[in-house]
Amino acid sequence: MLAIETILFGTAILLIVSVLASKVSARLSVPALVIFLFIGMLAGSDGIGGIHFDDPLAAQSIGVIALIFILFSGGLDTPVSEVRHILGRGIVMSTLGVLVTALVVAVGVQELLGYSLAEAFLVGSIVAATDAAAVFSILGTQKIGLKGNTVPLLELESGSNDPMAIFLTVGAVELIQHPDMPIANLLLIFVQQMGIGLVLGIGLGILTARTINRLRLQADGLYAVFTVGLVLFAYALTTLLGGSGFLAVYLLGLVMASRNFVHKNSLSRFHDGLSWLMQIVMFLSLGLLVFPSRLLPIATTGILIAIILIFLARPLGVFISLLFSQFNFRDKLMISWVGLRGATPIVLATFPLLADIPQSDTIFNIVFFVVLVSVLLQGSTLIPVAKFLGITEPMTSKPQYPFELVTDTDIRNELVEVVVAAGSPAVDRQIVNLGLPEDSLIVLISRGQEILVPNGNTIIEQGDTLLVLADKDALMKIRENI
């Protein structure tokens, strides 16, 4: 048995190498997750590391815990004001779009491998979820944004489509194990899981924001510990009650993001770092679990299924989900191409392994290969495709302010960013002449790469981002005048 020091030394090396290697992903325009996976594969039984790891249960447990915090962080970082107006379309893509994708892939798998309908649908369900976080890491490093509402829609879809894919995967496993199960039973389970996840996620999100404002803990670091406990509590409680724990934790973060509470910025940064740690650990463990030598025999099949997924299933899911929407043809093509597969399909591929489903080893290897093809092909061509479609624009980096609002009393005032758009009546006017409400204050101004401390004589310019301290009524008046 290895000494604990040896285990810690190996773990530290893998984490440090993964973080440093992520810089390579930016230069290659490939998501960092690919680097993490390859490091895990190199460290595994078939690689130079020689670490033998063949425990699907441990890999699944690590994956589930990691997904919990990744989804919560995704919800907490989602700009609610930007996704509110495309909420309906996002929900349709996260449900109907995932179902269409799974069905189309299932038809292809049935034709290629001769699987039963339930087994083919299992493969389709596993690869149906997207990982848009990988996409935004590429866009961010290249300083490229996408026009219109494409980015908010992708953010919402990526955070909310995992529960649907998980439900379909578990349902397919149940159908394989119990062929006589009525489909109506699965529909009832779906309503139950999504309903309970929805109610508890929103309810706990509201309760959490209010509770944090009343805790008044002695040490600031305890707020981070408290939110970690709440995330685990939300997932466990929802799951124990028969709901979708993954949906609950995403909504928990999304609802908290829409509200004001103490240490909001610092907690968001903490969970962003925790999310990266979870991603690295998850991808490393999944990379260790796979045996590269077993991928070669299914390479042709994996490529064909990946082609069906990328060029047929995903586009059909997107175009059907976005019928009669404000998105034009080019937007839909881009959204179709931004369908990178990531950690979720590989984690879901452990479900049939643990359920001892026939062909489960082959299914796992096919899914792993499909994920690699998707990330390498779509990830490396994302920016060229966006430029070809003519929907790129410079990415506006969010200003980083040197402080945040922290108070021991109930929060009535909020620190809110207000962007001065073109044509605003505030442009080229001094702050003293803006007619701001008496109980409001422009604390800082972000202008390009500068952070300015304003006074009454400061002249507002187009494109400025104002950090305003005011209550809700005053903020409404400010937004009307700026």
C-alpha positions, 0 to 999 in steps of 0.5 A, spaced: 500 500 500 502 506 498 504 511 503 500 517 504 505 522 502 506 518 496 499 519 494 499 526 496 505 527 492 502 524 485 496 528 486 500 535 487 504 533 481 497 532 477 494 538 479 500 543 478 501 540 471 494 540 469 494 548 471 500 549 467 498 545 461 491 549 461 496 555 458 497 550 452 489 549 450 489 557 449 494 557 444 491 551 440 484 553 441 482 547 444 478 547 451 482 545 457 478 539 459 482 535 453 488 537 456 486 534 463 483 528 460 490 527 456 494 528 462 489 523 466 490 518 460 498 519 460 498 517 468 493 511 467 495 504 466 496 505 458 500 511 459 507 513 462 504 514 469 502 506 470 497 508 475 492 503 475 485 505 476 479 501 474 473 503 479 467 506 475 463 507 482 469 511 484 469 515 478 462 516 478 462 518 485 467 523 483 464 526 477 457 527 481 460 531 486 464 535 481 458 536 477 454 539 483 459 544 484 460 546 477 453 547 476 452 551 482 458 555 480 455 556 473 448 558 475 451 563 480 455 566 474 450 567 470 447 574 468 440 573 470 438 580 467 441 577 460 438 570 460 431 572 463 428 574 456 430 568 452 428 563 458 423 560 454 427 558 449 433 555 453 428 551 457 426 548 450 433 547 448 434 543 455 429 539 454 426 538 447 433 539 444 436 534 448 431 529 447 431 530 439 439 529 439 438 523 443 433 520 438 437 522 432 443 519 435 439 512 437 437 511 430 444 512 427 447 507 433 442 502 431 444 502 424 451 502 425 451 497 431 445 493 431 443 495 438 436 494 440 432 501 441 433 501 448 440 500 448 441 505 442 437 510 446 442 509 452 448 511 447 444 517 444 442 520 451 449 519 454 452 524 449 446 529 448 448 534 454 453 539 452 459 543 455 458 550 453 463 552 459 469 549 454 466 554 449 467 560 453 474 558 455 476 558 448 472 565 446 475 568 453 482 567 451 481 569 444 477 575 446 472 573 441 464 574 443 458 572 439 453 577 437 446 578 439 443 573 444 447 567 442 451 567 448 446 568 454 442 562 450 448 557 450 450 559 458 443 557 460 442 551 455 449 548 458 447 549 465 440 546 465 441 541 460 444 536 464 438 534 468 435 532 462 440 528 459 441 524 466 434 523 466 434 520 459 440 516 461 437 513 467 430 511 464 434 508 458 438 503 463 431 502 467 428 500 460 433 495 458 433 492 465 425 492 465 423 491 458 416 491 460 416 498 464 410 502 461 413 509 458 408 512 462 411 511 468 418 514 466 413 520 464 411 521 471 418 520 474 420 526 469 415 530 472 416 528 479 424 529 478 423 536 474 418 539 479 421 537 485 428 540 483 424 546 480 421 548 487 427 546 492 432 549 487 428 556 487 426 555 494 432 554 497 435 559 493 431 565 496 432 562 503 439 562 502 440 569 500 436 571 506 439 567 511 446 569 509 444 576 510 442 575 517 448 570 519 453 575 521 458 570 522 465 572 525 470 569 520 469 571 513 471 565 510 465 561 514 461 564 509 464 560 503 464 553 508 456 555 509 455 555 501 459 549 500 454 545 505 448 548 502 450 546 495 451 539 498 444 539 502 440 542 496 443 536 492 442 531 497 435 533 500 432 534 493 435 527 491 432 523 497 425 526 495 425 523 488 427 530 485 433 532 480 438 534 485 442 537 479 437 541 477 436 544 484 443 546 485 443 549 478 437 553 480 440 555 487 446 558 484 441 562 479 436 564 484 442 567 488 445 570 482 439 574 481 439 577 489 444 581 493 447 578 499 453 579 503 460 577 500 457 575 493 463 577 489 468 573 493 463 567 494 462 567 486 470 567 486 471 562 491 466 557 487 469 559 480 476 556 483 472 550 486 469 549 480 476 549 476 478 544 481 472 539 480 473 540 473 481 538 473 479 532 478 473 529 474 477 529 468 483 526 471 479 521 474 475 519 468 482 520 464 485 514 468 479 510 468 479 509 460 484 505 457 487 508 450 488 501 447 481 499 447 479 506 443 482 503 437 478 498 435 472 502 436 475 508 432 471 508 426 464 507 429 466 512 434 468 517 428 461 515 425 457 516 431 460 523 432 459 525 425 452 523 426 451 527 433 455 533 430 452 534 423 445 531 424 443 530 431 445 537 434 443 541 428 436 538 428 435 539 436 437 546 435 433 548 429 427 544 432 427 548 439 428 555 436 423 554 431 419 561 430 424 564 435 428 571 433 434 567 432 436 567 424 439 562 420 446 564 422 445 564 429 442 557 429 448 554 425 453 557 430 449 554 436 449 548 433 456 548 432 457 550 439 455 543 441 461 541 445 461 534 449 464 534 455 465 531 462 457 529 463 457 524 457 463 521 460 460 521 467 453 518 464 457 512 461 459 509 468 452 508 469 451 502 464 458 500 467 455 499 474 448 497 472 452 491 468 448 493 461 450 488 455 456 492 451 457 497 457 464 497 456 463 498 448 458 504 450 463 507 455 469 507 450 465 509 444 462 515 448 469 517 450 471 517 443 465 521 441 467 526 446 474 527 444 472 528 437 467 533 438 472 537 443 477 537 438 473 538 432 468 543 434 473 546 439 479 547 434 474 550 429 469 554 433 472 561 432 474 560 424 466 558 424 464 564 428 468 569 423 465 565 417 458 566 419 460 573 421 457 573 428 463 575 432 464 581 436 470 584 441 469 581 448 467 586 453 471 584 459 468 585 466 471 590 470 474 588 476 473 592 482 477 593 488 471 592 493 464 589 494 459 591 499 459 588 505 454 589 511 452 586 518 445 589 517 439 587 512 441 590 505 437 595 502 442 598 498 445 595 492 452 595 488 450 595 481 453 596 474 450 600 469 453 601 462 452 607 459 450 606 452 450 609 445 445 615 445 444 615 452 442 622 455 448 622 460 454 622 455 458 628 455 455 630 461 458 632 468 455 627 474 453 633 478 448 635 472 445 628 471 439 629 476 441 623 480 437 621 486 439 624 493 440 617 496 444 614 490 452 615 489 456 613 483 462 609 487 467 608 481 467 608 473 470 603 469 473 606 462 477 602 458 483 599 462 482 604 467 478 605 474 476 612 476 474 615 482 469 620 480 467 627 483 461 631 481 465 634 475 467 628 472 464 627 465 460 621 463 463 618 456 459 613 452 461 605 454 463 607 461 461 602 466 458 605 472 458 602 479 452 605 483 450 604 490 443 605 491 436 602 493 432 599 488 427 605 487 433 609 486 436 604 481 430 604 477 430 612 476 438 612 474 437 606 469 431 611 466 436 617 465 443 613 464 
